[in-house]
Amino acid sequence: MRIAFALPGLHRVHRGAEVAFIAVASELARRGDEVTLFGSGPALPDRPYNFIKVPSIPRERLEWLPKLPFLRSETGWEEASFAPGLLARYRPGDFDITATCAFPFTNFVLRRRSLRGGRPPHVFITQNGDWPAYSRDAEYRLFDCDGLVCINPDYQERNRDKYRTSLVPNGADLTRFRPGPPERERLGLPPGKIVLMVSALIPSKNVADGVRAVAALDDATLVVAGDGPLRNDIEALAAELLPSRYRRISVDADDMPALYRSVDAFLHLSRDESFGNVFVEALACGVPSVVYDLPRTRWILGDQAYYAPHSIEGIVSQLTRALADGGDLVAGRVERAKAFGWPVIAAKYRDFFAEIIDSNGRSK
């Protein structure tokens, strides 16, 4: 099977969608498929898949640009800078199937036909939401795909009547994300209780609520691993409410398991997270997690998390419980994480890709 994944951030950033694409591509390539990734980062050694570098402008440099149809955020501008290079390097005849989670421009390029009029079937993956598939407004009316990977049950229920769908969650590398000793000194973390948020600094992640909640605790430090356009607003709020008890850090991807193992509680407050690889990463490391009480978070975490109502007081209450959590509960979290190992997830992807290719062949 000749498979192409395309996304601007591949090999350049360590976000949820990029992590998922690389993990699935690696597993499929090890099983014998010919997998190619198109991304804007550098080629990396010892990867089992092919990598084609496509230039793009990082979204962090595009935050100042206006918000327009087709270009509704810095993410859209980044994708627009990626699409011309992808158009030049992508050859439809070289692949049996293509996949992305980026719309509109990457989706358009991967659906383009070759000079002979053909193209491989295209799968859209709802890493960043299912709005392109579900909405019929503005540019979303131009969306199409041959198969839709729904990374949570809500997306599948909403789209199954219109598209051929498959429910495939994200996962984690359970050989790396697992319980182990803390490494606070090496990572430069402070002493005392630490609450960790691994999050982009954007409105939907509600990091400001994390600052307010930790401020209500007497002896905990909030560590945020992430960046985004709200960085200055969050810094200012933390300076007011958490003086000397807030730290924003940047951690290499290889050090993320050690970071989880070095904290006392994990906090994630997005209400509309498509899936959230971070849930599984923290789960696999045995860290107690505090999350909003939503059907989607319960689908992932089961009874292995502390569920907060949508209030600062509720978050504080559950953080207090999580920080007092004992090691006796680690085994249950690790067991829950086993359902989300990348080999299990990659097998689901391959089955769906084969189904879409077979269906596309029969429809011709």
Secondary structure by P-SEA (a helix, b strand, c coil): cbbbbbbccccccccaaaaaaaaaaaaaaaaccbbbbbccccccccccbbbbbbbbcccccccccccccccccaaaaaaaaaaaaaaaccccccccccccccccaaaaaaacccccccccbbbbbcccccccccccccccccccccccccccaaaaaaccccccccbbbbbcccccbbbbbbccccccccccbbbbbbcccccccaaaaaaaaaaaccbbbbbbcccccaaaaaaaaaaaccccccccccccccaaaaaaaaccccccccccccccaaaaaaaaabbbbbbcccaaaaacccccbbbbcccaaaaaaaaaaaaaccccaaaaaaaaaccccaaaaaaaaaaaaaaaaaaaaaac
